[in-house]
Amino acid sequence: MSLTPPIASNIPAGAFERLLTIMDDLRTNCPWDKKQTMETLRHLTIEETYELSDSILSGDMTEIKKELGDIMLHLVFYARIASETNDFTITDVLNSICDKLINRHPHIYGDVDVKNEDDVKRNWEQIKLKEGNKSVLGGVPASLPALVKASRIQEKARGVGFDWEEKSQVWEKVEEEMQEFRDEFNAEDAAGIDHEKAEGEFGDLLFSLINYARFININPEDALEKTNRKFIKRFQYLESKAKENGRQLHDMTLAEMDVFWNEAKSLK
């Protein structure tokens, strides 16, 4: 079977209709696409989301465009599957998000006044509670990575006024948690470390650092990922220089490795 591909369009609605037509064709005629379910697509969607994240951190606009397209495909794929069981359609999905945005932006589509983005966030959380959410934190997905989850928990708590007043207070909390962790770690000098308690203190320290990052407008997830990338780049330089010199890392002293590591640090 050979179908005529739908023609490209420069109009957003036309381009979206083209994607929906292609999705219908694939779901009807492609053996792989016909077999997919929401469950089989789930892990692929997660992978595509991380690929989009990577391209954003790399600042590669061409890759960002490509990854956005991949995610858009997944969105219409889920809606197509749901339409086959009469649960919902892509039209339902689009109207639903439009209705939610209108309802949660009364300062745009209503008579509510706001002074800044903090007011917008507070209104957003209050509206969600009126919609039936039992807890401000109820919308934080349980499966989020812990670092991201901590940020979202703190942001949502802030949205209803549960927050520190000054960043100096947050830093005092960081120092307090650091001291408590240090005290627990130093217990090794006496009766040994209570690892469960030390783990708890370390978690508290991380949580307070994430809180401080929020106060100075640093995204901790982005910051850590950039440090990960920096370390990988420098370590791979170290590996390449060792290889150039006919050496194996496990045979080198730390002082010898530090020479190449410091070279890597001087490179941009």
C-alpha positions in Angstrom: 0.0 0.0 0.0 1.3 3.4 -1.0 -0.4 6.5 0.5 0.0 10.1 -0.7 1.8 12.0 2.1 -0.1 15.1 3.2 1.4 18.4 1.9 3.4 20.6 4.3 1.7 23.8 5.5 3.1 27.1 6.7 0.0 27.7 8.9 0.2 26.2 12.5 -3.3 24.7 12.3 -2.5 23.2 8.9 0.8 21.7 10.1 -0.9 20.2 13.1 -3.6 18.7 10.9 -0.9 17.2 8.8 0.6 15.5 11.8 -2.8 14.1 12.8 -3.3 12.7 9.3 0.1 11.0 9.3 -0.6 9.6 12.8 -3.9 8.2 11.6 -2.2 6.6 8.6 0.6 5.1 10.7 -1.8 3.7 13.3 -3.9 2.1 10.5 -1.2 0.8 8.3 2.2 0.5 10.1 2.7 -2.9 11.9 4.8 -1.2 14.7 2.5 1.7 15.2 -0.6 -0.5 15.3 0.9 -2.5 18.2 1.7 0.4 20.5 -0.2 1.1 23.7 0.1 3.9 26.3 2.2 1.6 28.4 4.7 0.7 25.6 5.1 4.4 24.7 5.6 5.6 28.3 9.3 4.8 28.6 10.0 6.1 25.1 8.3 9.4 26.0 10.5 9.7 29.1 13.5 9.1 26.9 12.4 11.8 24.5 11.9 14.2 27.4 15.4 13.7 28.6 16.7 14.1 25.1 14.9 17.5 24.9 16.5 18.4 28.2 19.9 17.6 26.9 19.4 19.7 23.8 18.2 22.7 25.8 21.3 22.5 28.1 23.5 22.3 25.0 21.8 25.3 23.5 21.3 23.4 20.2 18.2 25.0 18.6 18.2 22.5 15.7 18.1 19.6 18.2 15.5 21.4 20.3 13.2 21.7 17.3 13.7 18.0 16.5 13.1 16.8 20.0 10.0 19.0 20.4 8.7 17.3 17.2 9.3 13.9 18.7 7.4 14.8 21.9 4.5 16.3 19.9 4.3 13.0 18.0 4.0 11.1 21.3 1.2 13.5 22.5 -0.9 12.9 19.4 -0.1 9.2 19.6 -1.6 8.9 23.1 -4.7 10.9 22.1 -5.2 8.7 19.0 -5.0 5.5 21.2 -7.5 7.0 23.6 -9.9 7.9 20.8 -10.0 4.3 19.8 -11.6 3.4 23.1 -13.8 6.5 23.1 -12.0 7.9 26.3 -11.0 11.2 24.7 -9.7 12.8 21.5 -7.0 15.3 20.7 -9.7 17.9 20.5 -10.7 17.1 24.1 -7.1 17.4 25.2 -6.6 20.8 23.6 -9.9 22.2 24.9 -9.1 20.9 28.3 -5.7 22.6 28.6 -7.2 25.8 27.1 -10.0 25.8 29.7 -7.5 25.2 32.5 -5.3 28.1 31.4 -8.2 30.5 31.2 -9.5 29.4 34.6 -6.0 29.7 36.3 -5.2 33.1 34.8 -8.0 35.3 36.2 -5.7 38.3 36.0 -5.8 37.9 32.2 -9.3 36.5 31.6 -11.0 38.0 34.7 -10.9 40.9 37.1 -8.2 39.7 39.5 -5.2 42.1 40.0 -1.6 40.9 40.4 1.5 42.8 41.1 4.1 40.2 40.2 4.8 36.6 39.3 4.6 35.6 43.0 1.0 36.7 43.1 0.4 34.7 39.9 1.8 31.5 41.6 -0.2 32.1 44.8 -3.4 32.4 42.8 -2.5 29.3 40.8 -2.2 27.2 43.9 -5.3 28.6 45.5 -7.3 27.9 42.4 -6.0 24.3 42.3 -7.2 23.8 45.8 -10.7 25.1 44.9 -10.7 22.7 42.0 -10.5 19.8 44.4 -6.8 19.2 45.1 -6.5 18.0 48.7 -3.0 19.3 49.2 -0.8 21.9 47.7 1.8 19.2 47.3 -0.6 16.8 45.7 0.4 17.8 42.2 4.1 16.8 42.7 4.6 13.5 40.8 5.8 10.7 43.1 8.2 9.4 40.4 10.1 12.7 39.9 13.8 12.5 40.5 14.5 13.5 44.2 16.4 16.7 43.3 13.7 18.0 41.0 11.0 16.9 43.5 12.6 18.9 46.3 12.6 22.0 44.1 8.9 21.5 43.2 7.9 20.9 46.8 9.6 24.1 47.9 8.1 26.1 45.1 4.6 24.9 45.8 5.0 25.6 49.6 6.2 29.1 48.7 3.1 29.6 46.6 0.9 29.6 49.7 3.3 31.6 51.8 5.2 28.9 53.6 8.7 30.2 53.1 11.7 32.0 54.6 11.6 35.7 54.6 15.3 36.3 53.8 18.0 34.3 52.1 20.3 34.9 55.1 17.8 32.7 57.1 18.1 30.0 54.5 21.9 30.1 54.6 21.8 29.8 58.4 19.7 26.7 57.9 22.3 25.3 55.5 25.1 25.9 58.0 23.0 24.3 60.8 22.3 21.2 58.6 26.0 21.1 57.7 27.0 21.1 61.3 24.5 18.4 62.2 25.7 16.2 59.3 29.3 16.8 60.4 28.5 15.9 64.0 26.9 12.6 62.8 29.8 11.9 60.5 32.4 12.5 63.2 30.7 9.9 65.3 33.1 7.5 63.7 35.7 8.6 66.2 33.6 7.2 69.0 31.1 4.4 68.6 30.8 4.4 64.8 28.4 6.1 62.4 24.7 5.5 62.5 24.3 5.4 58.8 20.5 5.7 58.8 20.8 8.9 60.8 23.7 10.2 58.8 21.7 9.6 55.6 18.8 11.6 57.1 21.1 14.5 58.0 22.6 14.5 54.5 19.2 14.6 53.0 18.3 17.6 55.2 21.5 19.3 54.1 20.7 18.7 50.4 17.2 20.0 50.9 18.4 23.2 52.5 21.0 23.8 49.8 18.3 23.4 47.1 16.2 25.9 49.1 19.0 28.4 49.1 19.5 27.9 45.4 15.9 28.8 44.8 16.4 32.1 46.8 19.3 33.1 44.5 17.5 32.0 41.3 19.7 28.9 40.6 18.0 25.8 39.2 19.8 23.0 41.2 19.0 20.4 38.6 20.6 22.5 35.8 23.5 23.5 38.0 24.3 19.9 38.9 23.9 18.6 35.3 26.3 21.3 34.1 28.8 20.3 36.7 28.3 16.6 35.6 29.1 17.6 32.0 32.1 19.6 33.1 33.5 16.7 35.0 32.9 14.3 32.2 34.7 16.6 29.7 37.7 17.1 32.0 37.9 13.4 32.9 37.8 12.4 29.2 40.6 14.9 28.6 42.6 13.2 31.3 41.9 9.8 29.7 43.0 11.0 26.3 46.2 12.6 27.6 47.1 9.4 29.5 46.6 7.4 26.4 48.7 9.8 24.3 51.5 9.2 26.8 51.1 5.4 26.8 49.8 5.3 30.3 46.8 3.7 32.1 44.9 5.7 34.7 45.1 2.9 37.2 48.9 2.9 37.0 49.2 6.6 37.5 49.6 8.5 40.8 47.0 11.1 41.8 49.7 13.7 41.4 50.4 12.6 37.8 46.7 12.7 37.0 46.3 16.1 38.6 48.7 17.5 36.0 46.3 16.6 33.1 43.3 17.5 35.2 44.6 21.0 35.8 45.3 21.3 32.0 41.7 20.3 31.4 40.5 23.0 33.8 42.4 25.7 31.9 40.6 24.8 28.7 37.2 26.2 27.8 
